[in-house]
Amino acid sequence: MNIFHLDCTTGFGGQESDHLSEALGFLAEGHRYILGTRKGTPLDQRARKEVPTVSMPLSGNMDIVSLRRIRQILLAEKIDVLVTTSYIDSWLGPLAAYSLGKFRPFVVRQRHLFNPPKNLFPYRRMCDRLVVVSDALRLYFLEKGLPFWHVTTIHRGVPELDRRPSAERDGSPCLPDLPAGPMILQVGIFQRDKGQHLALDVFKKLVQKRNDLSLVFVGDGPLLSEVQARADRMFDPDVRRRIVFSGYQDPRPFLRRASVVLQPSLREALGLSILEALAEGLPVVAFRVGGIPEILNHLPPGRGILVQPWNTEAFARAVLEVLGKNIPREPIDHKTVFSRKACVRKTLAFYQDGIEKLRSGSLHKNPYETIGGRADPMFRHDQKSEENA
């Protein structure tokens, strides 16, 4: 199968990491997978090193250069499925696809974010199907009136755990030089709804109970300097030295060193960083928002604690509870639900079904519609005429 996946994003977080993971998963299964990225962005720079990538301006909804380039690729590569993700590519991509008429590909819109979209038109009319990463996000779109058959949940996945010895798999990771004691970790892009400012509030309460804790943030983003300045204001120099902002790095070496992972997000469609933490055997404390409960529902008791949003007092108590139990590391096997292989398998079956419906002309029909006016699903129109004869 030939797949072309567009994303005009300028940042790099869980969504962009998932694009690379999905591309690698499809390529490993023998399919053709091309990423279309905005030139010069972090995603573009990383993708060009790992997977087939096409860079283009993707500068706006009227970017004719990118529109023509997308159309050329759809034709030249005989693309079966076009996937779009963000605002600009979700306009230009479908326009290019629909211009091909009956030879067009199956058009899919992915949605990884839980923040309310400004306009539902692209989700209704500029795609054949909408794929979301959690049932919670699917329910949101159903409440907005999208047909139930139009919105599909495919949980994202993480690669299988690398079980080689630590020194062999990590090389020489740039881990922070911290004092002895438990390390608390948060991984994620620095945006308002990721809750790094609340992680500082939680840590403020924790250091009043224990003086051996350290807090490490892994990630980058627009609010990094603001959160750093807030940490400078909140803590005296001795405690501030135990708060480290490492920037964007591979989180796996940090996960292997940490004692617990925090996820104080106020909006979270799923949470790939939670899946990565659980794959390393780490306990997780998170707010009960979005699709996070869907992950923890698949786990044995005690691997994660959910807290009411904004309640930093309860969050701190949960962290202390986890640290006090000294839970042994037991990596969670995500093979059945949250593995990359499972995600690719489900996505491939979904694409094949969509292509078949597109070619047969049944793409926008309710698959559960009952023919006729009677409750019996086996009733046919010709039966009525025979009865009246």
DRENDO-1510 file (C-alpha; in Angstrom, 1 decimal, always signed):
<recs>
REC; n; res; u; v; w
REC; 1; MET; +0.0; +0.0; +0.0 .
REC; 2; ASN; +1.2; +3.5; -0.8 .
REC; 3; ILE; +0.6; +6.1; +1.9 .
REC; 4; PHE; +1.3; +9.9; +1.9 .
REC; 5; HIS; +1.1; +11.5; +5.3 .
REC; 6; LEU; +1.1; +15.4; +5.6 .
REC; 7; ASP; +1.8; +17.5; +8.7 .
REC; 8; CYS; +2.6; +21.2; +8.6 .
REC; 9; THR; +3.4; +21.3; +12.4 .
REC; 10; THR; +6.3; +23.5; +13.6 .
REC; 11; GLY; +6.9; +21.8; +16.9 .
REC; 12; PHE; +7.9; +18.3; +18.0 .
REC; 13; GLY; +6.0; +16.3; +20.6 .
REC; 14; GLY; +3.9; +13.2; +20.9 .
REC; 15; GLN; +2.0; +13.8; +17.7 .
REC; 16; GLU; +5.2; +14.2; +15.6 .
REC; 17; SER; +6.9; +11.3; +17.3 .
REC; 18; ASP; +3.9; +9.1; +16.5 .
REC; 19; HIS; +4.1; +10.1; +12.8 .
REC; 20; LEU; +7.7; +8.8; +12.7 .
REC; 21; SER; +6.8; +5.6; +14.6 .
REC; 22; GLU; +3.8; +4.9; +12.3 .
REC; 23; ALA; +6.0; +5.5; +9.2 .
REC; 24; LEU; +8.7; +3.1; +10.5 .
REC; 25; GLY; +6.0; +0.5; +11.4 .
REC; 26; PHE; +4.5; +0.5; +7.9 .
REC; 27; LEU; +7.9; +0.5; +6.2 .
REC; 28; ALA; +8.9; -2.5; +8.3 .
REC; 29; GLU; +5.8; -4.3; +7.0 .
REC; 30; GLY; +6.8; -3.7; +3.4 .
REC; 31; HIS; +4.5; -0.8; +2.6 .
REC; 32; ARG; +5.4; +2.6; +0.9 .
REC; 33; TYR; +5.1; +5.4; +3.4 .
REC; 34; ILE; +6.1; +9.0; +2.7 .
REC; 35; LEU; +6.0; +12.0; +5.1 .
REC; 36; GLY; +5.2; +15.4; +3.8 .
REC; 37; THR; +6.6; +18.1; +6.1 .
REC; 38; ARG; +7.0; +21.8; +6.4 .
REC; 39; LYS; +10.6; +22.6; +5.4 .
REC; 40; GLY; +13.0; +23.3; +8.2 .
REC; 41; THR; +10.8; +22.3; +11.1 .
REC; 42; PRO; +12.0; +19.8; +13.8 .
REC; 43; LEU; +9.8; +17.1; +12.3 .
REC; 44; ASP; +11.2; +17.7; +8.8 .
REC; 45; GLN; +14.8; +17.5; +10.1 .
REC; 46; ARG; +14.2; +14.3; +12.0 .
REC; 47; ALA; +12.0; +12.6; +9.3 .
REC; 48; ARG; +14.6; +13.2; +6.6 .
REC; 49; LYS; +17.1; +11.1; +8.6 .
REC; 50; GLU; +14.7; +8.2; +9.2 .
REC; 51; VAL; +12.0; +7.8; +6.6 .
REC; 52; PRO; +11.1; +8.9; +3.0 .
REC; 53; THR; +10.3; +12.6; +3.3 .
REC; 54; VAL; +9.1; +15.4; +1.0 .
REC; 55; SER; +9.7; +18.9; +2.3 .
REC; 56; MET; +7.5; +21.8; +1.1 .
REC; 57; PRO; +6.5; +25.3; +2.2 .
REC; 58; LEU; +3.0; +24.5; +3.6 .
REC; 59; SER; +2.8; +28.2; +4.4 .
REC; 60; GLY; -1.0; +28.7; +4.2 .
REC; 61; ASN; -4.3; +27.6; +2.8 .
REC; 62; MET; -3.6; +29.4; -0.5 .
REC; 63; ASP; -0.1; +27.9; -0.9 .
REC; 64; ILE; -0.3; +27.0; -4.6 .
REC; 65; VAL; +3.3; +25.7; -4.7 .
REC; 66; SER; +2.5; +23.1; -2.0 .
REC; 67; LEU; -0.8; +22.2; -3.5 .
REC; 68; ARG; +0.8; +21.4; -6.9 .
REC; 69; ARG; +3.6; +19.4; -5.2 .
REC; 70; ILE; +1.1; +17.3; -3.2 .
REC; 71; ARG; -0.9; +16.6; -6.4 .
REC; 72; GLN; +2.3; +15.6; -8.2 .
REC; 73; ILE; +3.2; +13.1; -5.5 .
REC; 74; LEU; -0.3; +11.6; -5.4 .
REC; 75; LEU; -0.1; +10.9; -9.1 .
REC; 76; ALA; +3.6; +9.9; -9.4 .
REC; 77; GLU; +3.6; +7.6; -6.3 .
REC; 78; LYS; +0.1; +6.2; -7.1 .
REC; 79; ILE; -0.9; +7.0; -3.5 .
REC; 80; ASP; -3.7; +4.9; -2.1 .
REC; 81; VAL; -4.2; +6.8; +1.2 .
REC; 82; LEU; -3.6; +10.4; +1.9 .
REC; 83; VAL; -3.4; +11.3; +5.7 .
REC; 84; THR; -3.6; +14.8; +7.0 .
REC; 85; THR; -3.0; +16.1; +10.5 .
REC; 86; SER; -2.9; +19.9; +10.9 .
REC; 87; TYR; -4.7; +23.0; +9.7 .
REC; 88; ILE; -2.9; +23.8; +6.5 .
REC; 89; ASP; -2.2; +20.3; +5.2 .
REC; 90; SER; -5.8; +19.3; +6.0 .
REC; 91; TRP; -7.0; +21.9; +3.5 .
REC; 92; LEU; -4.3; +21.6; +0.8 .
REC; 93; GLY; -4.2; +17.8; +0.9 .
REC; 94; PRO; -7.9; +17.1; +0.3 .
REC; 95; LEU; -8.1; +19.8; -2.4 .
REC; 96; ALA; -5.2; +18.1; -4.3 .
REC; 97; ALA; -6.8; +14.7; -3.8 .
REC; 98; TYR; -10.3; +15.6; -4.8 .
REC; 99; SER; -9.0; +17.2; -8.0 .
REC; 100; LEU; -8.1; +13.7; -9.2 .
REC; 101; GLY; -11.7; +12.7; -9.5 .
REC; 102; LYS; -12.4; +9.0; -9.5 .
REC; 103; PHE; -8.6; +8.2; -9.3 .
REC; 104; ARG; -8.2; +10.0; -6.0 .
REC; 105; PRO; -6.9; +8.3; -2.8 .
REC; 106; PHE; -8.8; +7.6; +0.4 .
REC; 107; VAL; -8.5; +10.7; +2.5 .
REC; 108; VAL; -8.0; +10.4; +6.3 .
REC; 109; ARG; -7.8; +13.1; +8.9 .
REC; 110; GLN; -5.9; +12.2; +12.0 .
REC; 111; ARG; -6.6; +14.0; +15.3 .
REC; 112; HIS; -4.2; +13.7; +18.2 .
REC; 113; LEU; -5.2; +16.8; +20.2 .
REC; 114; PHE; -8.0; +17.3; +22.7 .
REC; 115; ASN; -8.2; +21.0; +22.4 .
REC; 116; PRO; -11.5; +22.1; +20.7 .
REC; 117; PRO; -11.1; +22.8; +17.0 .
REC; 118; LYS; -12.2; +26.3; +15.8 .
REC; 119; ASN; -14.0; +24.9; +12.8 .
REC; 120; LEU; -15.6; +21.4; +12.3 .
REC; 121; PHE; -15.9; +21.8; +8.5 .
REC; 122; PRO; -12.5; +20.2; +7.8 .
REC; 123; TYR; -13.5; +17.2; +9.9 .
REC; 124; ARG; -16.9; +16.8; +8.2 .
REC; 125; ARG; -16.2; +17.7; +4.6 .
REC; 126; MET; -12.4; +17.6; +3.9 .
REC; 127; CYS; -11.8; +13.9; +4.7 .
REC; 128; ASP; -13.4; +10.6; +4.1 .
REC; 129; ARG; -12.8; +9.4; +7.6 .
REC; 130; LEU; -11.6; +10.9; +10.9 .
REC; 131; VAL; -9.2; +8.8; +13.0 .
REC; 132; VAL; -8.7; +9.8; +16.6 .
REC; 133; VAL; -6.4; +8.3; +19.2 .
REC; 134; SER; -8.9; +7.6; +22.0 .
REC; 135; ASP; -12.5; +6.8; +22.6 .
REC; 136; ALA; -12.8; +10.0; +24.7 .
REC; 137; LEU; -11.8; +12.1; +21.7 .
REC; 138; ARG; -14.2; +10.1; +19.5 .
REC; 139; LEU; -17.1; +10.8; +21.9 .
REC; 140; TYR; -16.3; +14.5; +21.7 .
REC; 141; PHE; -16.7; +14.5; +17.9 .
REC; 142; LEU; -19.9; +12.4; +18.1 .
REC; 143; GLU; -21.4; +15.0; +20.5 .
REC; 144; LYS; -20.6; +17.6; +17.9 .
REC; 145; GLY; -22.8; +15.8; +15.4 .
REC; 146; LEU; -20.4; +13.9; +13.2 .
REC; 147; PRO; -21.8; +10.5; +12.0 .
REC; 148; PHE; -20.6; +7.6; +14.2 .
REC; 149; TRP; -19.3; +5.7; +11.2 .
REC; 150; HIS; -17.2; +8.7; +10.1 .
REC; 151; VAL; -15.1; +8.7; +13.3 .
REC; 152; THR; -12.8; +5.8; +14.3 .
REC; 153; THR; -10.6; +5.2; +17.3 .
REC; 154; ILE; -7.2; +3.7; +16.7 .
REC; 155; HIS; -5.1; +3.8; +19.9 .
REC; 156; ARG; -1.5; +4.8; +19.2 .
REC; 157; GLY; +1.4; +2.5; +20.0 .
REC; 158; VAL; +5.0; +2.4; +21.1 .
REC; 159; PRO; +7.8; +0.2; +19.8 .
REC; 160; GLU; +8.6; -3.0; +21.6 .
REC; 161; LEU; +10.9; -2.6; +24.6 .
REC; 162; ASP; +14.6; -2.8; +23.9 .
REC; 163; ARG; +15.9; -5.3; +26.5 .
REC; 164; ARG; +19.6; -5.1; +25.8 .
REC; 165; PRO; +21.9; -4.1; +28.7 .
REC; 166; SER; +21.6; -0.4; +29.5 .
REC; 167; ALA; +25.1; +0.7; +28.5 .
REC; 168; GLU; +24.8; -1.1; +25.2 .
REC; 169; ARG; +21.4; +0.4; +24.2 .
REC; 170; ASP; +21.9; +3.9; +25.6 .
REC; 171; GLY; +25.5; +4.7; +24.6 .
REC; 172; SER; +26.5; +7.7; +26.6 .
REC; 173; PRO; +23.2; +9.5; +27.5 .
REC; 174; CYS; +23.4; +13.0; +28.7 .
REC; 175; LEU; +21.7; +12.4; +32.1 .
REC; 176; PRO; +21.7; +15.2; +34.6 .
REC; 177; ASP; +24.0; +15.1; +37.6 .
REC; 178; LEU; +21.6; +14.9; +40.4 .
REC; 179; PRO; +22.0; +14.2; +44.1 .
REC; 180; ALA; +21.1; +10.7; +45.4 .
REC; 181; GLY; +17.4; +10.1; +45.9 .
REC; 182; PRO; +14.3; +9.4; +43.8 .
REC; 183; MET; +14.0; +11.2; +40.5 .
REC; 184; ILE; +10.5; +12.5; +39.4 .
REC; 185; LEU; +10.1; +12.9; +35.7 .
REC; 186; GLN; +7.8; +14.7; +33.3 .
REC; 187; VAL; +8.1; +14.2; +29.5 .
REC; 188; GLY; +6.3; +16.5; +27.1 .
REC; 189; ILE; +6.3; +19.6; +25.0 .
REC; 190; PHE; +6.0; +22.8; +27.0 .
REC; 191; GLN; +2.5; +24.0; +26.2 .
REC; 192; ARG; -0.2; +25.4; +28.5 .
REC; 193; ASP; -2.3; +22.3; +28.7 .
REC; 194; LYS; +0.6; +19.9; +29.5 .
REC; 195; GLY; +0.7; +21.2; +33.0 .
REC; 196; GLN; +4.4; +21.8; +33.7 .
REC; 197; HIS; +3.4; +24.8; +35.9 .
REC; 198; LEU; +1.3; +22.4; +38.0 .
REC; 199; ALA; +4.2; +20.0; +38.2 .
REC; 200; LEU; +6.1; +22.8; +40.0 .
REC; 201; ASP; +3.2; +23.3; +42.4 .
REC; 202; VAL; +3.2; +19.5; +43.1 .
REC; 203; PHE; +7.0; +19.5; +43.7 .
REC; 204; LYS; +6.7; +22.5; +46.1 .
REC; 205; LYS; +4.4; +20.3; +48.3 .
REC; 206; LEU; +6.7; +17.3; +47.9 .
REC; 207; VAL; +9.9; +19.0; +49.1 .
REC; 208; GLN; +8.0; +20.0; +52.3 .
REC; 209; LYS; +7.7; +16.3; +53.1 .
REC; 210; ARG; +11.0; +14.9; +51.6 .
REC; 211; ASN; +14.3; +16.6; +51.0 .
REC; 212; ASP; +15.8; +13.9; +48.8 .
REC; 213; LEU; +13.7; +14.4; +45.6 .
REC; 214; SER; +14.7; +15.7; +42.2 .
REC; 215; LEU; +12.4; +16.9; +39.4 .
REC; 216; VAL; +13.5; +16.5; +35.7 .
REC; 217; PHE; +11.6; +17.9; +32.7 .
REC; 218; VAL; +12.4; +16.4; +29.3 .
REC; 219; GLY; +11.0; +18.4; +26.4 .
REC; 220; ASP; +11.0; +21.8; +24.7 .
REC; 221; GLY; +8.4; +24.2; +23.5 .
REC; 222; PRO; +7.0; +27.7; +23.6 .
REC; 223; LEU; +6.5; +27.9; +27.4 .
REC; 224; LEU; +9.9; +26.5; +28.4 .
REC; 225; SER; +11.4; +29.9; +29.5 .
REC; 226; GLU; +8.2; +30.8; +31.3 .
REC; 227; VAL; +8.3; +27.6; +33.4 .
REC; 228; GLN; +12.0; +28.0; +34.1 .
REC; 229; ALA; +11.4; +31.6; +35.3 .
REC; 230; ARG; +8.5; +30.3; +37.5 .
REC; 231; ALA; +10.8; +27.7; +39.1 .
REC; 232; ASP; +13.4; +30.4; +39.8 .
REC; 233; ARG; +10.7; +32.5; +41.7 .
REC; 234; MET; +9.2; +29.5; +43.6 .
REC; 235; PHE; +12.2; +27.8; +45.0 .
REC; 236; ASP; +15.3; +28.7; +47.1 .
REC; 237; PRO; +18.6; +28.0; +45.4 .
REC; 238; ASP; +19.2; +24.7; +47.2 .
REC; 239; VAL; +15.9; +23.2; +46.0 .
REC; 240; ARG; +16.1; +24.9; +42.5 .
REC; 241; ARG; +19.4; +23.0; +41.8 .
REC; 242; ARG; +17.3; +19.8; +42.0 .
REC; 243; ILE; +15.0; +20.9; +39.2 .
REC; 244; VAL; +16.5; +20.2; +35.8 .
REC; 245; PHE; +15.2; +21.3; +32.4 .
REC; 246; SER; +17.0; +18.9; +30.0 .
REC; 247; GLY; +15.5; +20.1; +26.7 .
REC; 248; TYR; +14.3; +17.7; +24.0 .
REC; 249; GLN; +16.1; +14.4; +24.2 .
REC; 250; ASP; +15.4; +10.7; +23.9 .
REC; 251; PRO; +13.3; +10.1; +27.0 .
REC; 252; ARG; +14.3; +6.4; +27.4 .
REC; 253; PRO; +17.5; +6.9; +29.4 .
REC; 254; PHE; +15.6; +9.3; +31.8 .
REC; 255; LEU; +12.8; +6.8; +32.2 .
REC; 256; ARG; +15.3; +4.1; +33.2 .
REC; 257; ARG; +16.7; +6.4; +35.9 .
REC; 258; ALA; +13.4; +7.8; +37.2 .
REC; 259; SER; +11.3; +6.6; +40.1 .
REC; 260; VAL; +7.9; +7.9; +39.0 .
REC; 261; VAL; +6.5; +9.8; +36.0 .
REC; 262; LEU; +4.1; +12.7; +36.3 .
REC; 263; GLN; +1.4; +13.6; +33.7 .
REC; 264; PRO; -0.4; +16.7; +35.0 .
REC; 265; SER; -1.9; +17.4; +31.6 .
REC; 266; LEU; -5.3; +19.3; +31.7 .
REC; 267; ARG; -6.1; +18.0; +28.2 .
REC; 268; GLU; -4.7; +14.8; +26.8 .
REC; 269; ALA; -6.1; +12.7; +24.0 .
REC; 270; LEU; -4.1; +9.7; +25.0 .
REC; 271; GLY; -0.5; +10.2; +26.3 .
REC; 272; LEU; +2.4; +8.5; +24.5 .
REC; 273; SER; +4.7; +9.5; +27.3 .
REC; 274; ILE; +2.6; +7.4; +29.7 .
REC; 275; LEU; +2.8; +4.4; +27.4 .
REC; 276; GLU; +6.6; +4.8; +27.3 .
REC; 277; ALA; +6.8; +5.0; +31.0 .
REC; 278; LEU; +4.7; +1.9; +31.6 .
REC; 279; ALA; +6.7; +0.0; +29.0 .
REC; 280; GLU; +9.8; +0.7; +31.2 .
REC; 281; GLY; +8.0; -0.5; +34.3 .
REC; 282; LEU; +7.5; +3.0; +35.9 .
REC; 283; PRO; +4.4; +3.9; +37.9 .
REC; 284; VAL; +2.5; +7.0; +36.7 .
REC; 285; VAL; +0.5; +9.7; +38.4 .
REC; 286; ALA; -1.8; +11.7; +36.2 .
REC; 287; PHE; -4.9; +13.8; +36.1 .
REC; 288; ARG; -8.1; +12.0; +35.1 .
REC; 289; VAL; -8.6; +13.7; +31.8 .
REC; 290; GLY; -9.2; +12.7; +28.1 .
REC; 291; GLY; -7.9; +9.3; +27.1 .
REC; 292; ILE; -5.6; +8.7; +30.0 .
REC; 293; PRO; -8.0; +6.4; +31.8 .
REC; 294; GLU; -8.2; +4.2; +28.7 .
REC; 295; ILE; -4.6; +3.4; +29.2 .
REC; 296; LEU; -4.7; +2.7; +32.9 .
REC; 297; ASN; -7.9; +0.5; +32.5 .
REC; 298; HIS; -5.7; -2.0; +30.7 .
REC; 299; LEU; -3.1; -2.2; +33.5 .
REC; 300; PRO; -2.8; -4.3; +36.7 .
REC; 301; PRO; -3.8; -2.4; +39.9 .
REC; 302; GLY; -1.1; -0.1; +41.3 .
REC; 303; ARG; +0.7; +0.9; +38.1 .
REC; 304; GLY; -1.0; +4.2; +37.8 .
REC; 305; ILE; -3.0; +6.6; +40.0 .
REC; 306; LEU; -5.5; +9.1; +38.6 .
REC; 307; VAL; -6.3; +12.4; +40.4 .
REC; 308; GLN; -9.0; +15.0; +39.9 .
REC; 309; PRO; -7.8; +17.8; +37.6 .
REC; 310; TRP; -6.2; +20.8; +39.3 .
REC; 311; ASN; -6.0; +19.1; +42.7 .
REC; 312; THR; -2.2; +19.4; +43.3 .
REC; 313; GLU; -2.6; +18.5; +46.9 .
REC; 314; ALA; -4.0; +15.1; +46.0 .
REC; 315; PHE; -1.5; +14.8; +43.2 .
REC; 316; ALA; +1.4; +15.2; +45.7 .
REC; 317; ARG; -0.1; +12.7; +48.1 .
REC; 318; ALA; -0.4; +10.2; +45.2 .
REC; 319; VAL; +3.3; +10.7; +44.3 .
REC; 320; LEU; +4.3; +10.2; +47.9 .
REC; 321; GLU; +2.2; +7.0; +48.1 .
REC; 322; VAL; +3.9; +5.6; +45.0 .
REC; 323; LEU; +7.4; +6.5; +46.3 .
REC; 324; GLY; +6.5; +5.0; +49.7 .
REC; 325; LYS; +5.5; +1.7; +48.2 .
REC; 326; ASN; +8.8; +1.3; +46.3 .
REC; 327; ILE; +6.9; -0.5; +43.5 .
REC; 328; PRO; +9.3; -2.9; +41.6 .
REC; 329; ARG; +9.9; -2.3; +38.0 .
REC; 330; GLU; +7.6; -4.6; +35.9 .
REC; 331; PRO; +7.6; -3.5; +32.3 .
REC; 332; ILE; +4.0; -3.5; +30.8 .
REC; 333; ASP; +3.7; -5.5; +27.6 .
REC; 334; HIS; +1.7; -3.4; +25.2 .
REC; 335; LYS; +1.6; -6.0; +22.4 .
REC; 336; THR; -2.1; -6.5; +22.4 .
REC; 337; VAL; -3.4; -2.9; +22.5 .
REC; 338; PHE; -0.7; -0.1; +22.6 .
REC; 339; SER; +2.1; -1.5; +20.5 .
REC; 340; ARG; +3.3; -0.1; +17.3 .
REC; 341; LYS; +2.6; -3.4; +15.5 .
REC; 342; ALA; -0.9; -3.5; +16.8 .
REC; 343; CYS; -1.5; +0.1; +15.7 .
REC; 344; VAL; -0.1; -0.6; +12.2 .
REC; 345; ARG; -2.2; -3.7; +11.9 .
REC; 346; LYS; -5.5; -1.9; +12.9 .
REC; 347; THR; -4.6; +1.1; +10.7 .
REC; 348; LEU; -3.9; -1.1; +7.7 .
REC; 349; ALA; -7.2; -3.0; +8.0 .
REC; 350; PHE; -9.0; +0.4; +8.4 .
REC; 351; TYR; -7.3; +1.8; +5.2 .
REC; 352; GLN; -8.2; -1.4; +3.2 .
REC; 353; ASP; -11.8; -1.1; +4.2 .
REC; 354; GLY; -11.9; +2.6; +3.4 .
REC; 355; ILE; -10.4; +2.1; +0.0 .
REC; 356; GLU; -13.0; -0.7; -0.8 .
REC; 357; LYS; -15.9; +1.5; +0.3 .
REC; 358; LEU; -14.5; +4.5; -1.8 .
REC; 359; ARG; -14.3; +2.4; -4.9 .
REC; 360; SER; -17.8; +0.9; -4.4 .
REC; 361; GLY; -19.4; +4.2; -3.7 .
REC; 362; SER; -20.6; +3.3; -0.2 .
REC; 363; LEU; -18.1; +5.4; +1.7 .
REC; 364; HIS; -20.7; +7.9; +3.1 .
REC; 365; LYS; -23.5; +5.5; +3.7 .
REC; 366; ASN; -24.6; +4.4; +7.2 .
REC; 367; PRO; -23.4; +0.8; +7.3 .
REC; 368; TYR; -26.1; -0.1; +9.8 .
REC; 369; GLU; -29.0; +1.5; +8.0 .
REC; 370; THR; -32.1; -0.7; +8.0 .
REC; 371; ILE; -33.8; -1.0; +4.6 .
REC; 372; GLY; -37.5; -0.4; +4.6 .
REC; 373; GLY; -39.8; +0.9; +7.3 .
REC; 374; ARG; -40.1; -2.2; +9.4 .
REC; 375; ALA; -38.0; -3.3; +12.4 .
REC; 376; ASP; -37.1; -6.6; +10.8 .
REC; 377; PRO; -33.7; -6.1; +9.2 .
REC; 378; MET; -34.4; -8.9; +6.7 .
REC; 379; PHE; -37.5; -7.1; +5.3 .
REC; 380; ARG; -37.0; -6.1; +1.7 .
REC; 381; HIS; -39.0; -3.7; -0.5 .
REC; 382; ASP; -40.0; -6.4; -3.0 .
REC; 383; GLN; -41.6; -8.4; -0.2 .
REC; 384; LYS; -44.2; -5.7; +0.3 .
REC; 385; SER; -45.2; -5.7; -3.4 .
REC; 386; GLU; -45.5; -9.5; -3.4 .
REC; 387; GLU; -47.8; -9.3; -0.3 .
REC; 388; ASN; -50.0; -6.8; -2.0 .
REC; 389; ALA; -50.2; -8.8; -5.3 .
</recs>
